[in-house]
């Protein structure tokens, strides 16, 4: 398994503006990041994002 890239500092992250196609807003008003944004960011946050290009899915509840 390849090593995960080093995460940027807050200053480095803030210096990257959002680009067209990085997100969309749902009818309910939620901001949703696209796979384009996640790929530019360069690592998986392991939060189970809707458009995760790494296909990470957090484990579900334990089955009884």
MODELLER restraints for C-alpha pairs under 7 A, 6 or more apart:
rsr = mdl.restraints
at = mdl.atoms
rsr.add(forms.Gaussian(group=physical.xy_distance, feature=features.Distance(at['CA:4:A'], at['CA:43:A']), mean=6.88, stdev=0.5))
rsr.add(forms.Gaussian(group=physical.xy_distance, feature=features.Distance(at['CA:5:A'], at['CA:43:A']), mean=6.44, stdev=0.5))
rsr.add(forms.Gaussian(group=physical.xy_distance, feature=features.Distance(at['CA:21:A'], at['CA:36:A']), mean=6.97, stdev=0.5))
rsr.add(forms.Gaussian(group=physical.xy_distance, feature=features.Distance(at['CA:22:A'], at['CA:33:A']), mean=5.80, stdev=0.5))
rsr.add(forms.Gaussian(group=physical.xy_distance, feature=features.Distance(at['CA:22:A'], at['CA:34:A']), mean=5.39, stdev=0.5))
rsr.add(forms.Gaussian(group=physical.xy_distance, feature=features.Distance(at['CA:22:A'], at['CA:36:A']), mean=5.77, stdev=0.5))
rsr.add(forms.Gaussian(group=physical.xy_distance, feature=features.Distance(at['CA:22:A'], at['CA:37:A']), mean=4.58, stdev=0.5))
rsr.add(forms.Gaussian(group=physical.xy_distance, feature=features.Distance(at['CA:23:A'], at['CA:31:A']), mean=6.54, stdev=0.5))
rsr.add(forms.Gaussian(group=physical.xy_distance, feature=features.Distance(at['CA:23:A'], at['CA:32:A']), mean=5.30, stdev=0.5))
rsr.add(forms.Gaussian(group=physical.xy_distance, feature=features.Distance(at['CA:23:A'], at['CA:33:A']), mean=4.19, stdev=0.5))
rsr.add(forms.Gaussian(group=physical.xy_distance, feature=features.Distance(at['CA:23:A'], at['CA:34:A']), mean=5.22, stdev=0.5))
rsr.add(forms.Gaussian(group=physical.xy_distance, feature=features.Distance(at['CA:24:A'], at['CA:31:A']), mean=5.80, stdev=0.5))
rsr.add(forms.Gaussian(group=physical.xy_distance, feature=features.Distance(at['CA:24:A'], at['CA:32:A']), mean=5.40, stdev=0.5))
rsr.add(forms.Gaussian(group=physical.xy_distance, feature=features.Distance(at['CA:24:A'], at['CA:33:A']), mean=6.67, stdev=0.5))
rsr.add(forms.Gaussian(group=physical.xy_distance, feature=features.Distance(at['CA:25:A'], at['CA:31:A']), mean=4.54, stdev=0.5))
rsr.add(forms.Gaussian(group=physical.xy_distance, feature=features.Distance(at['CA:25:A'], at['CA:32:A']), mean=6.05, stdev=0.5))
rsr.add(forms.Gaussian(group=physical.xy_distance, feature=features.Distance(at['CA:34:A'], at['CA:51:A']), mean=5.43, stdev=0.5))
rsr.add(forms.Gaussian(group=physical.xy_distance, feature=features.Distance(at['CA:35:A'], at['CA:51:A']), mean=5.06, stdev=0.5))
rsr.add(forms.Gaussian(group=physical.xy_distance, feature=features.Distance(at['CA:35:A'], at['CA:52:A']), mean=5.81, stdev=0.5))
rsr.add(forms.Gaussian(group=physical.xy_distance, feature=features.Distance(at['CA:35:A'], at['CA:53:A']), mean=5.46, stdev=0.5))
rsr.add(forms.Gaussian(group=physical.xy_distance, feature=features.Distance(at['CA:38:A'], at['CA:52:A']), mean=6.71, stdev=0.5))
rsr.add(forms.Gaussian(group=physical.xy_distance, feature=features.Distance(at['CA:38:A'], at['CA:53:A']), mean=6.93, stdev=0.5))
rsr.add(forms.Gaussian(group=physical.xy_distance, feature=features.Distance(at['CA:39:A'], at['CA:53:A']), mean=6.87, stdev=0.5))
rsr.add(forms.Gaussian(group=physical.xy_distance, feature=features.Distance(at['CA:44:A'], at['CA:54:A']), mean=6.71, stdev=0.5))
rsr.add(forms.Gaussian(group=physical.xy_distance, feature=features.Distance(at['CA:46:A'], at['CA:56:A']), mean=6.34, stdev=0.5))
rsr.add(forms.Gaussian(group=physical.xy_distance, feature=features.Distance(at['CA:47:A'], at['CA:58:A']), mean=6.90, stdev=0.5))
rsr.add(forms.Gaussian(group=physical.xy_distance, feature=features.Distance(at['CA:48:A'], at['CA:56:A']), mean=5.76, stdev=0.5))
rsr.add(forms.Gaussian(group=physical.xy_distance, feature=features.Distance(at['CA:48:A'], at['CA:57:A']), mean=4.91, stdev=0.5))
rsr.add(forms.Gaussian(group=physical.xy_distance, feature=features.Distance(at['CA:48:A'], at['CA:58:A']), mean=5.67, stdev=0.5))
